C-alpha cells in the first residue's frame, strides 16, 4: 500500500500531470465563479478537452476542477449574492451580509481557509477509508447494488425545498428519463414514441449540461441587469492560526459531517452545507447572530461542502456509484478513458487511484493560492453584462454537449432538458433529485432485473441478505422520516399551546 502511495505521488508530480492539476484548479475557480455552469457542468464541458490527454492527466484535471469549483462558487456568493451552484447557496446568508459590512475580505478568507481544511481532511479520509470500503464492496451483488440505489433515491427525494412530494416527483421524473430508449434486458424500445433519434436513450452528461447550464441561462435571461451589484476593493484575509484553533470544533464537526454526507450516494455538497449551517446555528452560543453576517455562518457550509468532494469520490471509485452529480460526470469520463471504477480498480490500477488522491490534495493547496490571485481579476470579469455572458455560457453548453459523442442529437437533448429544468425551477421543483434519479435509475433497473433473474423473481431477496436488507430498511426510514418529524413537531407545538 505504501509503495502504491509513493508511486502515486511520483505520478502526480510528473510535469504533464501536475500541469493537469493546475489547469483543473484554474478552470474550476473560474467555472465556480461564473453563474450558470457549476462543477457538474464544468467537468462535463472539460471532458472533450481531456480526450487529447492520457487517462492519468485527464483524471488529475477533472478531480482538481471538482475541488476548485466548490471554492470558486463561494466567491460570487459572498461578493454578489450569486452562488455559482446550490452548494454555496447557504454561504450567501452570512457571506453577503459580511460583504455589506465591509468585511468581504474576511468572509472570502474564511471561506478559502475552510475550503482547504475541509478538502484536505476529506482526502485524508479517502486515503484511509476507500481501500477498506473497496474490500467490503467485493461482497456486493445485484441485490446490494439495487438497495444502494434505492437508498440514494430515498435521500434525494427529501431534497424538495420544503416540499417532499416535489422532491419525489422530480426524482422519479429523472428515473423515467433514463428508461427512454432500448430496454437493456429485453432489447425492446421504450417511450420512444416512434422517434428514432432517442432510441439510444438519453446520455446523462448532455442532460446535466442542459439541466444545469441551459436552464440557468434561460433564468438569467429574464433580466439583462449586470451580474455584479457593486465593485468592492477586496483584500482577502485568511483565517489566522489563532482563529482556527478557537473554532477547531466547528472545523472538525463540519469536516466530519461533510465527508460522511459526501460518502452517502446521491447526496453531495448541497446537503452537507445546509446541514452544517443548521447544526452550527443550533449548537452556537449566539444563534440569533446567524444571518446577520458572522464568520461561523461562512465557515461551516464552506468547510462541509468541500469535505464532501473527497467523500463523494469514495463510492464513485469503490462501487462505481456516484456520490454527487459532479462525480457522476467524472465517472462517465473515467469510463470514456477505459477506466472501470469498482473494487477491481484498487487491485488492477492501484497506482492510478493513489494518483487521484494526491491530485486532489495538491489541488486543495493550489486553489488557495489561485483564489488569492484570481479574486481581483474575477471581480472585473463579473462586471460583464449578462447579455454578453449568457451567449458565452450557452455556447459552452452546446460545445460540451456536442463533444461527448460528436452528435447534434445530444445538443438537441441538452436544449430540451434545459427548458424542462427551467420550467421545473419556475414551479419550484428541485433539480438535484431529478439529476441523481437519472444517475441512479439505470443502476437500480439493471440490478433489479439481475437479482430477480438469479432468484427466480423472489422480491424478498432484497430483505433476506444482511447488507441489502439494512439498506432497504434505511431507505424506507429515510423516505418517511420527514413525515414522522413533522408530525412529532406539530404534536409538541399543540402541547405547548394547550
N, C-alpha and C positions, 0 to 999 in steps of 0.2 A: 504493500500500500504506500509506504513512504517513498519507494522507488518511483512509483507512478506519479506521486505528488511532485517529486523533484523533476521528473520528465515533463510534467505539465507546465511547471514553472519555466523550464528551458524552452518549451514550445511557445509560450505566450510572450517571452521577451525576444523572440525572433523578430527582426525588423518588420517583416510583412504583417505578422500577427499583431505586433504592437501598434503598427500603423492602423490596422483594422479597429483596434480598441479606441485609438484617438479619433478616428473617423466616426465611430459609433457614438462617442461622447459628444462631439461637436454637433452631429446631426440630431442626436437625442435632445440636447438642450434647445436647439432651435425649433425642432418639431414640438417639443413640450410647450414652449412659449407661444408659438403661433396657434391661435384658437382654430379648431376645426379639424385637426389631424389626430392628435393624441398618440400614445405609444403604440396602440394596436395598428392604427392606420399608418403610422410612421414606419414600423417594422415591415408592414405589407408593401409599402412603396419602395423600401430598400431591397426587397428580395430580388427584383430583376438586376439590380446593380451587383449583387453578390454572385450572380451566375458566372461572372468572369473571375471570381476568387476561388481559391481552394476551399474545401469544406471547413477546415480549421479556421482560416481567416474569416470566412463567412459567419461562423458561429460566434467568433470573438466580436465581430462588428455588431451583429444583431443583439446579442446579450448585453453588450455595453450600451447600445442605444436604448434598450429597455430600462436599464438602471438610470441613465441620464435623463430620459424623458420625464420620469417621475419628478425629478428635481426641477426641470425646466417648467413644468406645469405650475409650480408654486410661484414662480417669478411674476407671471402675468396675473395670477390670482391675488397676489399681495399688492402689486403696483396699480393694476387697472380693474380689479374686481372681475376679471375674466379668467376663470380656471381653464387651463389647457385641456383638461379632461375631468370626469367626475371624481377621480381620486383626490383632486385638490379642491373640490367644492367646499369642503369644511374649512380649509385653510383661509378661505375668503372671509369668514366670520370675524376672526380676530386680526388676521393679517392686514386686511384693508383698513380696519379701524386704527391699527398702529400706524399705517402709512398716512392716514389723515391727521394723525397727531404729530407727524414729522419724524416718526420712528421707523420709516420704511427700511432704512439700512439695517437696523437691529432685527426687524422681522425677517428680512432676507438672510441675514447672517445666522439667525437661529434655525431657519428652515434648511439652510445648507448644512449646518452642523448636525442637525437631526437626521437629515437625509444620509450623510456619510456614515454616521454611527449606526443607524438602522440598517443601511445596506451592508456594511461590513459585518455586523452581527449576524445577519441572515446568511451571508456567505460562509461564515464560520460554522453555523448550524448545518449548512449544505454540505460542508466537508464531513461533519460528524454523523449526520442523520441519514444522508442519502444512501450510502452503502448498506447499512443495516436494513433500511426500508426496501432496498432492492432485493435483498435476500428473502425478506418476508413476501415480497411480490411474486417470488417464484412459485408460491403455493396458490396463487390466484388462478382460477379457471373462469369459464364463461359466467357462472352464477355470481362470482365475486365482482367481476367487471360490470355486470348488469346492475348489481346492487350499488356499486360505487357510483355509477352514472345516475341512478335514482337518488342517491344521497346528495349528489351535486345539484340535481334538478330541484330537490326539495328545499335546498338552501337558497338558491337564486329565486325561487318562487316567492320568497318573503321580501325580496328587494323591490317592493311595489310602491315606493314613495308614499308610504302611509296607507296604501290600498293593496292588500294581499291578493285580492281577486284579479286586479290588473296585472300584478306580477305573474300569477299563474297563467293568465291568458297569453301574456307576452311570451312566456317560456314555451308553452305548447304551440304557439304560432311558429316559433323558431324550430321546434321539433317537426312540425308539419312541412316547413320549407324544405328540410333535408330529405323528406320522403318523396319529393318530386324526382322523377327520373326512373331508371331501371331498378326493379326490386333486386337487391343483392343475393337473395336466396332463390326466388322463383324465376328471375330473369325477365319479368314482365314489366311493361311501362305502367307507372302510377302517376296520376294527377298531371299528366302532360297535356290533356285537352287537345290532343292531336297536333301539338306543336313540336316539330322535330328538333328545334334548337335547344329545348330543355330536357330532352331525353337523357342526356349525360348527367343531369342533375344540376344542383346549384353548388358551385365551389364556394366554400365559406370565406376564402380570402378576398375575392372581389366583393362578396357580401359584406364583410367587415368594412371595406373601403367605402362602400355605398352607405351603409347604416351609420357609420361614424362620421365620415368625411363629407359626402354629398349632402346628407341631411343637415349638417352644421352650416354648410354654405347656403342652403335654402333658408335656414333660420336666420343667419346673419344678413341675408339679402332683404329682410323685412325692413331694415333701416340702413341707410348709407352713411350714418354718422361715423366719425373716426373711432377706431378701436380703442384708442387711449383716451383717458379722461383729462389728464393734465401731465405736464412734464415736471419731473422731480429730479433734482440733483441728488443722487444717492451715493453714499459712501457705506459700503457693506461692512457690518461689524459682526464678525464671527463670535460665537459664544466662547467666553473665556473658560479656562480650566476650572476656575473657582465656581463659575455658574454651572458648569457641567456637573461638578461634584454636588453642588447644592440641590440640583434637580436629578440626581442619579437614579432615584427610584422611579421617577416618571419616565426617564430614558429607558431604564431596564424593562419596566412594565410594557411600554409601547413597543419595544423591540420584540419581546416575547410574544405579545398579543399579535403583532403584525406578522411574525413568522408563522405562528400556528394557523392563523386565518389564511395566510398565503398557501400553506400546505394543503388545506382543505380544497378539493377540486371544485371549481365553479364559483369561487368567491373572489379574492383578489384585493387590490389596494383600496378600492372604494369602501368596501365593508370594513376593512381594517381601520381606515382613517375615521370613519363615522363612529365605530365602537371605541377607538382610542380617545377621541374627543369627548364622547359622552362619559366614559369612565374617568377621564381626567377631571371633568367638571364635578362628577359625583363624589370623588374622593378628595377634592380640593378643600382647603380650609377657607377659601373665599370664592365659592361657586358663583356668587352674584356678579363677580367681575368678568366672567366669561361672556364674550360678545361685545365687550367694551374696548378690547384691544390689549390683551395681555400675552406675555411670552408663552405661557403654557398652552394657550389656545392654538398657537402655531406649531410648537414643538411636538405635541402629542400626535396630531394627524400626519405630519410630515415624516416623523420617525417611523410610525406604523406603516404608512403606505410604501415606504422604501424598504422596510424589513420584509414586506410581503413579496417583493420581487424575487429574492432568493428563495423564500418559502414556496412560491408558485412554481419554481423550477424543479422542486423535489418530485412532485407527482408527474411532472412533464417528462423528466429524464428516467425516472424509475419505473413508471407504469405506462407512459405514453398517454396519460390523462392530463390535459392542460389545466393548470391551476387558475388561469385567468384568460381573458380574450387575447391578450398580448402573447402569452406563452402558446396559445393555440396557433398563432401565426408563425411563431418560432418553430413550433412542432411541424407545421407544413413546410417550412424552409429546410428543416433537418431531413425530412423525407425526400424533398427535392434533391438534396445533395447526397442521397443514398445512405443516410444515417437513420437507423430504426431505433427509436427510443424504447426502453423496456429493460427488464433485468439483464438480458444478454449484453446490453451496451456496456455494463460495468465489468464484464469479463473479456469481451472481444475488443472493446475500444476504451479501455480504462484511461489511457493517456489523454484521449480526446475529452473525456468527462472532466478530468482534472484541469485541462486547459481552459475549459469553460469556467470552472471555479475561479481560477487565477485571473481570467479576463474580467470577471465581474468585480473581483477585489481591486484590480488596477483601475477599472472604470470608476468605482466609487471614490477613489483618491483623485483621479484626474478630473472628475466632474466638479470637485470643489474648486480646483484651480480654474477650470474652464468657466465656471459660474461667475467667479470674481471678474474675469476678463470680459465675459460676454454681456454682463448686465447693462453696461452703459451703451454698448452697440445696439442691443435689442431695444432699449428704450427709444432710440431713434427709429428703428425699424417698425415699431408698433405705432408710429405716427402715420404710417402709410394708410390712406383712406381705404375703407372696405371695398369700394368699387374697383380697386386695384388688387387687393388681397384675395377677394373672393374668386375671381377668374383664375388666379395663380393656383389656389388650393384646388379648384375644380380640375384644372389641367393636370396637376399632380395625381389626383384621384383617378382620372382617366388613364394616364400613363401607367399607374400602378396596377389597375385592373387589367389593362391590356397585356402588360408584361408577364403576367402569371402564365398564361397559355398562348400568348400572341393571338388572342381571339377577340373579335368585336362582340361576340355573344356575352363575354364576361363584362365588357364595358356597359352593354345594354342592361345586364342584370344589376350591375352596381348602381346605375342611374335609377332603375326602377325601385330597388330596395332603398335607395336614398330617399325617394319620395315616400315610400312606406314608412321609413324611420321618422321622417319629418312629420307625417300625419299622426303617427303614434305619440310622438313627443307633444304635439299640439293638443292631443286629447289626454295628456298626462299618463301615458303608458310608458313604463321604464324600458329602455333598450337593452340593458345588460342581461336580463333573463332571456330575451329572445336570442341574443347572440350566443350565449352559453348553451341555450337549448339546441341551436344549430350545431354546436360543437359536441355536446354530449348525446344528442339524439342518435346519430349513427352508431355510437358505441353501445348504447342501450339496445337498439334494434338488432344489431348483428349478434350480440352476446345473448340476447333473449332467444333468438332463433337457434343458436348453437346449443344453449342449455336445454331447451325443450326437445331438440332432436336427440341429444345424448341420453336424456332421461325418459324418453317416450311421453312427452307432453305432461310431465309432472311439475305443476306450478309450485308445489310445496318445497321443491329443491332449494329455492332461494332462502327459505327459513330453516331448513334442516342442516345446512352447513354453518359452522360457527361464525366465520368472518362475514359471509353474505347475510346470515340471519341478523347479526348485530348491526350491519349497515342498513338493512331494510327497516329494522325497528327504529334506528336513529333517524332514518328518512321520514318515517311516519310521524315520529315525535316532533321533528323539525317542521313538518308541514302544518301540524295542528298547534304548535306552540304559541303563535300569535293569538289564536282564538282563546286558548286557555289563559294566557297572560292578561288579555283584555278583560275577560270575564272576572278574573281574580281582582283586578284593579277596580272594576265597577262595583264589585261586592264590597270591597273595603271602603270605597267612596260612599256607598249607601249607608254603611255602618257609622261612618263619621258624621254624616248629615243627620242620621237618626239620633 
